[in-house]
Amino acid sequence: MLQDARTIRYYQRLTDALVEQWNRGYRFDELRLYLDGYLAALRHADAIEPYLINRLEEEVIRYLYDPSNFEIPQPESEPDYR
């Protein structure tokens, strides 16, 4: 579980971007490349401590491979009251 506020913000931005790209038609291989590039940029910029980047990577990979995060919710049908 992430507890650092800055790391949580990166997690939220990253997972939102992954879902948005999924909805645009990108698939897991491309999302993984995006994730790798994002993490490399964080490491290069020294944005957060390296151990926090590792924790962030673990959490986002867990998010990425959970199929329920990328399902489109189906609207509930209205009951027919006649």
C-alpha positions in Angstrom: 0.0 0.0 0.0 1.3 3.4 -0.9 1.5 6.0 1.8 3.6 8.8 0.5 1.4 11.6 -0.9 3.5 12.4 -3.9 3.7 8.7 -4.8 0.0 8.3 -4.5 -0.5 11.2 -6.9 1.8 9.6 -9.4 -0.2 6.4 -9.0 -3.4 8.1 -9.7 -2.1 10.0 -12.7 -0.5 6.8 -14.1 -3.6 4.6 -13.6 -5.9 7.2 -15.1 -3.6 7.5 -18.1 -3.5 3.7 -18.5 -7.4 3.5 -18.5 -7.6 6.4 -21.0 -5.1 4.7 -23.3 -7.0 1.4 -23.0 -10.2 3.2 -24.0 -8.4 4.6 -27.1 -7.5 1.1 -28.3 -4.0 0.5 -26.8 -3.4 -2.9 -25.4 -1.3 -4.5 -22.6 2.0 -4.5 -24.4 1.7 -0.8 -25.3 0.5 0.0 -21.8 3.5 -1.8 -20.3 5.8 0.3 -22.6 4.1 3.4 -21.4 4.5 2.4 -17.8 8.2 1.5 -18.3 8.8 5.0 -19.9 6.9 6.8 -17.1 9.0 5.0 -14.4 12.2 5.6 -16.3 11.4 9.3 -16.4 10.7 9.4 -12.6 14.0 7.7 -12.0 15.9 10.0 -14.3 14.3 13.1 -12.8 14.8 11.9 -9.2 11.2 12.9 -8.6 10.8 10.5 -5.7 13.1 8.1 -3.8 14.0 4.9 -5.7 12.4 2.6 -3.2 9.1 4.5 -3.7 9.4 4.1 -7.4 9.8 0.4 -6.9 6.7 0.3 -4.7 4.8 2.4 -7.3 5.8 0.0 -10.0 4.6 -3.0 -8.0 1.2 -1.4 -7.4 0.7 -0.2 -11.0 1.6 -3.6 -12.4 -0.9 -5.1 -10.0 -3.5 -2.6 -11.3 -2.5 -3.2 -14.9 -3.0 -7.0 -14.7 -6.4 -6.8 -12.9 -8.9 -7.1 -15.8 -11.7 -5.5 -13.8 -9.9 -2.1 -14.0 -10.4 -2.1 -17.8 -14.0 -3.3 -18.2 -16.6 -0.9 -19.5 -19.5 -0.8 -17.1 -22.7 -2.0 -18.7 -25.8 0.1 -17.9 -28.4 -1.6 -15.9 -31.6 -2.3 -17.8 -34.8 -0.7 -16.6 -37.4 -3.1 -15.4 -40.6 -3.1 -17.5 -43.5 -1.9 -15.3 -46.6 -2.3 -17.4 
